[in-house]
Amino acid sequence: MKFLSKLLIFFGVLCLLTAGYYMWLRTSPTRLNFDTTYAQNQSVAAESKAVPTRLIIGDVKVDLPVYAASVVNNQWQTTTKGVSYLRSSPVPGEKGNSIIYGHNWLNLLGPLTAVRPGEKIEVDFSDNSHKTFVVEYTSIVNPNDASILAPSKDKRITLYTCTGFLDSKRFVAVATLQ
């Protein structure tokens, strides 16, 4: 009986330590990171005075503010209040691959994994303009697969968030300007 109680205590402590570690991973700002090679080397297509301010995906009930973010010291800036637009990528709707990312939380981009090809993604801008994109495809990639960040010749946005067991993968939705 004494051995069983020690075993249960050990197992309980192990479970608490594991849960603490995974909670730390879940809230770590680095968990959305990709290799920054593409992010830092991608040139902005054109300087635009209008910046994205809101991301709306009606089919999955996502309506979030957009915050400009950068890669600083190989760390991706993130927010817990909305989604992040990588300012080194083109403004959504301009030629190239615009990168928008956010945490996989129910109040942020958690519902993104339910997006399907053909659904619409809307982006509002600071000059009160509005652009609509259509999802071309979705994919699940490894965190070190930065090819989704590569520049493109079309006018696309790439949305991504974490997914998979213990957020070990990245869910990606690629949409082109309608």
C-alpha positions in Angstrom: 0.0 0.0 0.0 2.9 2.4 0.8 4.5 1.7 -2.6 1.2 2.4 -4.4 0.7 5.7 -2.6 4.3 6.8 -3.5 3.7 5.7 -7.1 0.4 7.7 -7.3 2.2 10.8 -5.8 5.0 10.5 -8.3 2.5 10.1 -11.1 0.6 13.1 -9.9 3.7 15.3 -9.7 4.7 14.1 -13.2 1.3 15.0 -14.6 1.4 18.5 -13.0 4.9 19.2 -14.4 3.9 18.0 -17.9 0.7 20.1 -17.8 2.8 23.1 -16.7 5.2 22.6 -19.5 2.5 22.3 -22.1 0.7 25.4 -20.8 4.0 27.3 -21.1 4.3 26.0 -24.7 0.7 27.1 -25.4 1.3 30.7 -24.3 4.9 31.0 -25.6 5.2 33.8 -28.2 7.7 31.7 -30.2 5.3 28.8 -30.9 4.0 30.4 -34.1 7.5 30.8 -35.5 8.8 29.6 -38.8 12.2 29.9 -40.2 12.5 33.6 -40.8 14.5 33.5 -44.1 11.4 34.2 -46.3 9.9 36.6 -43.8 12.9 38.8 -43.6 13.9 38.7 -47.3 10.5 39.2 -48.8 10.2 42.7 -50.3 7.0 44.6 -50.0 5.3 45.0 -53.4 4.4 48.6 -53.0 4.1 51.2 -50.3 0.4 51.6 -49.5 -1.1 54.2 -47.2 -3.9 51.8 -46.3 -3.1 49.1 -43.8 -5.2 46.1 -42.9 -7.3 46.7 -39.8 -9.8 43.8 -39.7 -10.0 40.2 -40.8 -13.4 38.6 -41.3 -14.2 35.0 -42.2 -18.0 34.8 -42.1 -18.3 31.1 -42.6 -16.4 30.3 -39.3 -17.5 33.4 -37.4 -14.0 35.0 -37.2 -14.0 38.8 -36.9 -10.7 40.1 -35.6 -8.6 43.3 -35.5 -5.3 43.1 -37.4 -2.1 44.4 -35.9 1.1 45.0 -37.9 4.0 42.9 -36.6 7.6 42.2 -37.5 10.3 39.6 -36.9 12.6 41.0 -34.3 15.8 39.0 -33.4 14.3 36.0 -35.1 11.2 36.2 -32.9 7.8 36.7 -34.5 5.8 39.4 -32.7 2.3 38.1 -31.8 -0.8 39.5 -30.2 -3.5 38.1 -28.0 -6.0 40.7 -29.1 -6.4 39.7 -32.8 -4.2 38.6 -35.7 -0.8 39.8 -36.8 0.0 41.0 -40.3 3.7 40.6 -41.1 4.6 44.0 -42.2 7.6 42.8 -44.3 5.1 41.1 -46.6 2.9 42.9 -49.1 -0.3 44.7 -48.1 -3.2 42.2 -48.7 -4.4 42.7 -52.2 -1.1 43.8 -53.7 1.1 41.5 -55.7 2.8 38.9 -53.5 2.2 36.8 -50.5 0.7 38.7 -47.5 1.2 36.8 -44.3 -1.4 36.9 -41.5 -1.0 34.7 -38.4 -2.6 34.2 -35.0 -2.9 32.0 -32.0 -5.1 28.8 -32.2 -7.5 30.0 -29.5 -11.2 29.9 -29.8 -11.5 33.7 -29.7 -8.7 34.1 -32.3 -7.8 31.8 -35.2 -9.0 28.5 -33.6 -11.9 28.3 -36.0 -9.6 28.7 -39.0 -9.2 24.9 -39.2 -12.8 24.7 -40.3 -12.2 26.9 -43.4 -12.7 25.1 -46.7 -11.7 26.0 -50.3 -14.2 28.4 -51.9 -15.0 30.3 -48.7 -14.5 34.0 -48.5 -12.1 36.0 -46.4 -12.6 39.7 -46.1 -10.0 42.3 -45.1 -10.9 45.9 -44.1 -8.4 48.7 -44.4 -7.6 51.9 -42.6 -8.9 54.0 -45.6 -12.3 52.3 -45.3 -11.6 50.1 -48.4 -12.5 46.4 -48.4 -11.0 43.4 -50.3 -12.4 39.9 -50.6 -10.2 36.8 -51.0 -11.3 33.3 -51.9 -9.7 30.3 -50.2 -7.8 28.3 -52.8 -6.5 25.5 -50.5 -5.7 24.6 -46.9 -2.8 22.5 -45.7 -1.2 21.2 -42.5 2.6 21.7 -42.5 5.5 21.2 -40.1 6.7 24.2 -38.2 10.0 24.2 -40.1 8.2 24.2 -43.5 8.6 27.9 -44.4 7.7 27.4 -48.1 4.3 28.9 -47.3 6.0 32.2 -46.7 7.6 32.3 -50.1 6.9 35.3 -52.3 4.3 34.7 -55.0 3.4 36.3 -58.3 -0.4 36.5 -57.6 -2.3 38.6 -55.0 -2.7 36.2 -52.1 -3.0 36.1 -48.4 -1.7 33.2 -46.3 -3.3 32.7 -42.9 -1.8 30.3 -40.4 -2.2 29.1 -36.9 -1.0 26.2 -34.8 -2.8 22.8 -34.9 -2.2 19.2 -34.2 -1.4 17.3 -31.1 0.1 19.8 -28.6 0.2 22.4 -31.5 3.0 20.5 -33.2 1.8 21.4 -36.7 0.7 24.6 -38.6 -2.7 24.9 -40.3 -2.4 27.1 -43.4 -5.2 28.7 -45.5 -4.2 30.3 -48.8 -6.6 32.7 -50.5 -6.4 34.8 -53.6 -7.9 38.2 -54.4 -11.4 37.9 -55.9 
